[in-house]
Amino acid sequence: MGTTRLHPTTHIARRMFELLEPICLVTYCADECNEELAGLGHRTYWDGYFASRAAPLGRVPAQVVHAAFYNFADGEAARHIPSAWETIPPEASVAARERGSAASLRRILGDELAGSPGLVRAADLTTKAATSAPAEGRVMYAGMRTLEVPSDPVARLWHSATMLREHRGDGHIAALVGARIGGTEAHVLSALDQGIHPPESFGRIHHLPKERLAAVMDGMRERGLVDTHGHFTDAGRATKQRIETVTDELATPPYDALSPAELDELITELEPITATLVATGSQ
């Protein structure tokens, strides 16, 4: 890849998101994590999802989880929190998530890549970045920072990548709030950005009551974000782009801890890992 890269901060944040996201996605796409959580007694995928992702926040009420997660519809968090913790301690769910995610990475990457010096170095540099950012205003990231960093390199890479994902997610929520875009509206913008039409058919929101979706679309039309046919307006597309730009800007602080040479090295070591995961869809 060479050693002379441009490092504008927003470019680095976007590039690191592209490289780290497939590592994080094994938690949600591969089987091992769900199997570990089911083995604890979680009845459904979403019980395990809410219980394990929210657990670093402590035993907070559903309203707090809803606020921190942001993009779930009203009442969705309350269907799982706190009931998912009543018989399964949050700490057990966090540990199961880590075990399952690390097992998925080892299986997908194979022994040679999972045991390589490059992965160890990638884990070390990712952890350096992930443990170096200010936590103020970053609720989910701050929760992850309270957890012990695993010693196993594969688990450490997953853990630190997930920490950075939550850091970015906190910043994304700040960008959405600043743009006055609610959680469901964010999914509409995302669907349109991916070329999905009608946006109400997007998998993250298609299950919501039709009346709720219609109200959201009507509100976005009134604000000039979508047209009468449910497509982007110029203002809507510009709003989506501003949100992504601000998200990238707010995601840069962790990488300030790495020198340009370390960033180059991290990108180089992550590229074959990410390419292997992308080829399998992180499954």
Backbone torsions as a table, in degrees:
resi	resn	phi	psi	omega
1	MET	NA	-15.5	-178.7
2	GLY	86.3	172.4	-175.6
3	THR	-119.9	2.1	179.6
4	THR	-109.5	92.1	179.7
5	ARG	-109.9	151.4	169.1
6	LEU	-82.2	138.3	-177.5
7	HIS	-124.6	48.0	169.2
8	PRO	-57.4	138.9	-169.6
9	THR	-61.0	-41.3	-178.7
10	THR	-67.3	-32.1	177.8
11	HIS	-66.5	-41.3	178.4
12	ILE	-63.2	-44.7	-179.8
13	ALA	-60.1	-41.4	-179.7
14	ARG	-69.5	-42.1	180.0
15	ARG	-64.7	-41.0	179.6
16	MET	-67.8	-34.7	174.7
17	PHE	-61.3	-44.4	179.7
18	GLU	-62.5	-36.7	-177.6
19	LEU	-79.1	-35.5	-173.0
20	LEU	-90.8	-27.6	-176.0
21	GLU	-58.1	-43.0	178.0
22	PRO	-61.1	-27.9	175.6
23	ILE	-67.4	-44.6	-179.6
24	CYS	-67.7	-32.4	-172.4
25	LEU	-68.5	-16.4	177.5
26	VAL	-60.0	-29.0	179.2
27	THR	-59.2	-35.5	-172.6
28	TYR	-105.0	-20.2	-174.6
29	CYS	-105.7	-33.9	-177.6
30	ALA	-85.4	167.5	-173.3
31	ASP	-83.5	-29.8	-167.2
32	GLU	-61.7	-41.1	-178.9
33	CYS	-64.3	-46.6	179.6
34	ASN	-62.6	-37.2	178.0
35	GLU	-65.7	-40.6	177.4
36	GLU	-63.0	-43.2	-179.0
37	LEU	-69.8	-39.4	175.8
38	ALA	-63.4	-36.0	178.7
39	GLY	-63.3	-25.7	175.7
40	LEU	-74.8	-23.3	-178.3
41	GLY	121.0	2.6	175.9
42	HIS	-66.8	130.1	-170.3
43	ARG	-77.5	-32.3	-176.2
44	THR	-133.6	165.1	174.9
45	TYR	-54.5	-45.2	-174.5
46	TRP	-72.4	-30.2	171.8
47	ASP	-58.4	-48.3	-179.5
48	GLY	-66.3	-38.9	179.7
49	TYR	-60.4	-55.2	-177.5
50	PHE	-65.0	-41.8	-177.2
51	ALA	-64.5	-42.4	-174.8
52	SER	-82.4	-36.7	-179.2
53	ARG	-74.7	-36.8	-178.5
54	ALA	-81.7	-17.6	-172.7
55	ALA	-54.4	-38.0	179.5
56	PRO	-61.0	-16.9	177.7
57	LEU	-78.4	-11.6	-173.1
58	GLY	89.1	-174.7	-176.3
59	ARG	-82.4	65.5	-179.0
60	VAL	-85.3	157.7	179.0
61	PRO	-69.5	165.8	-177.6
62	ALA	-58.5	-33.7	-178.9
63	GLN	-61.8	-35.8	179.9
64	VAL	-71.8	-41.8	177.1
65	VAL	-62.0	-42.6	178.6
66	HIS	-59.4	-43.5	-179.8
67	ALA	-65.9	-42.0	-177.2
68	ALA	-71.3	-38.3	-179.9
69	PHE	-77.9	-34.6	169.1
70	TYR	74.4	-48.5	-167.1
71	ASN	-96.9	6.7	173.8
72	PHE	-86.9	149.3	-178.8
73	ALA	-68.8	158.6	178.3
74	ASP	-52.9	132.1	175.8
75	GLY	91.2	-15.1	-176.7
76	GLU	-69.3	-41.8	177.8
77	ALA	-64.1	-38.9	-176.5
78	ALA	-67.1	-17.9	176.3
79	ARG	-73.6	-13.2	-175.2
80	HIS	-126.9	-24.6	-178.6
81	ILE	-116.8	129.6	6.1
82	PRO	-94.7	7.4	-173.0
83	SER	-59.2	-32.9	-178.2
84	ALA	-67.5	-15.5	180.0
85	TRP	-101.0	-4.9	-171.2
86	GLU	-65.4	-35.3	179.7
87	THR	-116.3	-7.4	-178.8
88	ILE	-125.6	113.9	-178.7
89	PRO	-59.2	141.0	177.5
90	PRO	-52.6	-37.7	-179.0
91	GLU	-61.0	-35.3	179.0
92	ALA	-68.5	-37.5	179.3
93	SER	-68.1	-39.9	177.7
94	VAL	-61.8	-45.6	-179.1
95	ALA	-63.7	-39.7	179.0
96	ALA	-65.7	-39.2	177.8
97	ARG	-61.7	-42.8	179.3
98	GLU	-65.4	-46.0	-179.9
99	ARG	-59.1	-49.2	-177.4
100	GLY	-64.8	-41.5	-178.4
101	SER	-66.7	-42.6	178.4
102	ALA	-64.6	-39.1	178.3
103	ALA	-63.3	-39.4	177.4
104	SER	-62.2	-45.3	-179.8
105	LEU	-60.2	-45.0	-179.4
106	ARG	-61.1	-43.0	-179.5
107	ARG	-64.2	-46.7	-175.5
108	ILE	-70.2	-41.1	-176.0
109	LEU	-77.0	-27.8	-177.5
110	GLY	81.8	162.1	-173.4
111	ASP	-61.3	-39.4	-174.6
112	GLU	-65.1	-48.2	-178.4
113	LEU	-76.1	-40.7	-179.4
114	ALA	-64.8	-28.8	-179.1
115	GLY	-101.3	14.2	-173.4
116	SER	-82.1	152.7	173.0
117	PRO	-59.1	-31.3	179.0
118	GLY	-63.4	-40.1	177.5
119	LEU	-66.8	-40.4	177.8
120	VAL	-59.5	-44.7	-179.9
121	ARG	-66.1	-40.1	177.3
122	ALA	-61.8	-41.0	178.4
123	ALA	-63.6	-42.2	-179.2
124	ASP	-64.1	-45.2	-177.8
125	LEU	-71.6	-38.3	176.7
126	THR	-62.4	-40.3	179.0
127	THR	-66.7	-39.6	177.5
128	LYS	-58.3	-44.9	178.2
129	ALA	-66.9	-44.6	-173.2
130	ALA	-67.8	-24.1	-177.7
131	THR	-103.1	14.1	-173.3
132	SER	-114.4	-7.1	-174.5
133	ALA	-88.4	149.1	172.7
134	PRO	-61.1	142.9	-178.0
135	ALA	-97.0	-8.5	-177.3
136	GLU	-57.9	130.6	179.3
137	GLY	75.6	6.4	-176.7
138	ARG	-118.7	83.2	-170.6
139	VAL	-64.2	-52.0	-177.5
140	MET	-67.6	-39.9	177.3
141	TYR	-63.2	-43.6	179.5
142	ALA	-61.3	-38.4	176.4
143	GLY	-61.6	-44.7	178.6
144	MET	-63.9	-33.2	-179.0
145	ARG	-66.0	-20.0	179.3
146	THR	-78.0	-13.9	-177.5
147	LEU	-84.2	150.6	177.4
148	GLU	-71.3	136.0	177.0
149	VAL	-76.4	126.6	-177.5
150	PRO	-63.1	151.2	176.9
151	SER	-83.8	-32.1	178.9
152	ASP	-63.9	129.5	-174.5
153	PRO	-59.3	-41.3	-179.3
154	VAL	-65.5	-46.7	178.1
155	ALA	-64.1	-37.0	-179.8
156	ARG	-66.5	-40.0	177.4
157	LEU	-62.0	-46.4	178.8
158	TRP	-61.7	-47.6	-176.9
159	HIS	-59.5	-47.3	-176.2
160	SER	-72.0	-36.3	174.5
161	ALA	-62.1	-40.0	179.1
162	THR	-68.7	-36.7	175.1
163	MET	-59.6	-44.8	178.9
164	LEU	-67.5	-33.0	176.5
165	ARG	-64.1	-42.3	179.1
166	GLU	-69.2	-35.6	175.3
167	HIS	-60.5	-47.6	178.2
168	ARG	-63.0	-41.4	179.9
169	GLY	-61.7	-39.8	176.2
170	ASP	-60.6	-42.1	178.3
171	GLY	-66.9	-36.7	178.2
172	HIS	-62.8	-40.9	177.2
173	ILE	-62.2	-42.6	177.4
174	ALA	-59.5	-40.8	178.5
175	ALA	-65.2	-40.8	178.7
176	LEU	-65.0	-44.7	179.4
177	VAL	-61.7	-42.5	179.0
178	GLY	-61.9	-31.3	179.4
179	ALA	-90.6	2.3	-177.9
180	ARG	58.0	43.6	176.9
181	ILE	-110.2	117.2	179.6
182	GLY	-76.4	176.7	-176.1
183	GLY	-61.8	-46.7	179.5
184	THR	-69.2	-38.4	176.4
185	GLU	-60.9	-37.0	178.1
186	ALA	-61.1	-38.9	178.0
187	HIS	-66.9	-36.3	176.9
188	VAL	-62.5	-46.5	178.8
189	LEU	-61.4	-41.4	179.6
190	SER	-64.0	-43.9	179.4
191	ALA	-59.9	-47.2	-179.6
192	LEU	-64.4	-37.0	178.2
193	ASP	-63.8	-29.3	178.5
194	GLN	-88.6	0.3	179.3
195	GLY	83.0	16.5	179.8
196	ILE	-85.5	126.5	178.6
197	HIS	-147.3	134.3	-1.9
198	PRO	-69.0	148.8	-177.4
199	PRO	-63.3	-22.9	178.2
200	GLU	-64.2	-16.0	179.6
201	SER	-84.0	-5.2	-179.5
202	PHE	-57.3	137.3	-173.4
203	GLY	-58.7	-27.0	-178.8
204	ARG	-77.8	-15.4	-175.7
205	ILE	-131.8	-7.0	-172.3
206	HIS	-62.9	-22.0	-177.6
207	HIS	-82.2	-9.2	-177.0
208	LEU	-71.4	154.9	179.1
209	PRO	-55.5	138.9	-177.6
210	LYS	-57.9	-35.1	179.6
211	GLU	-64.2	-39.8	178.8
212	ARG	-64.7	-45.6	179.8
213	LEU	-64.9	-39.9	179.5
214	ALA	-63.1	-40.2	179.1
215	ALA	-64.6	-40.1	178.3
216	VAL	-63.6	-46.8	-179.0
217	MET	-64.5	-39.8	178.0
218	ASP	-61.7	-41.3	179.2
219	GLY	-65.0	-37.6	179.6
220	MET	-71.6	-32.0	174.9
221	ARG	-67.2	-42.0	-179.9
222	GLU	-62.4	-32.3	179.4
223	ARG	-85.7	-2.6	178.0
224	GLY	78.0	20.4	-179.3
225	LEU	-86.9	-31.1	175.8
226	VAL	-130.8	156.7	-179.9
227	ASP	-91.7	-173.1	-175.3
228	THR	-65.9	-19.9	179.5
229	HIS	-97.2	4.7	178.6
230	GLY	81.4	18.6	176.3
231	HIS	-98.2	161.8	173.5
232	PHE	-55.3	138.1	159.3
233	THR	-91.5	171.6	176.0
234	ASP	-60.0	-38.9	179.6
235	ALA	-66.5	-38.3	178.5
236	GLY	-66.1	-42.6	178.8
237	ARG	-65.5	-39.5	178.7
238	ALA	-66.2	-37.5	178.3
239	THR	-63.6	-45.3	178.2
240	LYS	-59.8	-42.8	-179.2
241	GLN	-66.1	-40.3	178.6
242	ARG	-62.4	-41.0	179.4
243	ILE	-61.8	-43.9	-179.8
244	GLU	-66.6	-38.8	178.6
245	THR	-64.6	-45.5	178.7
246	VAL	-64.4	-39.6	177.5
247	THR	-58.4	-45.7	178.0
248	ASP	-62.4	-43.2	180.0
249	GLU	-61.2	-42.3	-178.0
250	LEU	-75.5	-15.3	-179.7
251	ALA	-89.8	0.8	-174.2
252	THR	-80.8	-27.3	-172.1
253	PRO	-53.1	-39.1	-179.5
254	PRO	-59.0	-32.0	-173.2
255	TYR	-83.9	-7.5	173.5
256	ASP	-66.1	-21.2	-179.8
257	ALA	-74.8	-14.2	-178.0
258	LEU	-103.5	139.2	174.7
259	SER	-72.1	161.9	175.0
260	PRO	-54.3	-38.3	178.9
261	ALA	-66.3	-39.4	178.1
262	GLU	-67.5	-37.8	176.5
263	LEU	-63.0	-43.8	176.0
264	ASP	-57.7	-45.4	-178.3
265	GLU	-64.8	-42.5	-179.7
266	LEU	-63.0	-45.5	179.1
267	ILE	-60.1	-44.8	-179.4
268	THR	-61.5	-42.3	-178.5
269	GLU	-73.7	-30.5	-179.1
270	LEU	-77.9	-28.3	-172.0
271	GLU	-56.6	-47.5	178.5
272	PRO	-68.8	-30.9	177.1
273	ILE	-64.4	-49.8	-179.0
274	THR	-64.4	-41.8	-179.2
275	ALA	-60.8	-38.9	178.8
276	THR	-65.6	-40.8	179.7
277	LEU	-69.2	-42.1	179.6
278	VAL	-61.7	-37.3	-178.9
279	ALA	-63.1	-25.5	179.8
280	THR	-104.2	0.2	-175.1
281	GLY	68.4	25.6	-177.8
282	SER	56.4	33.5	-178.4
283	GLN	-117.7	NA	NA
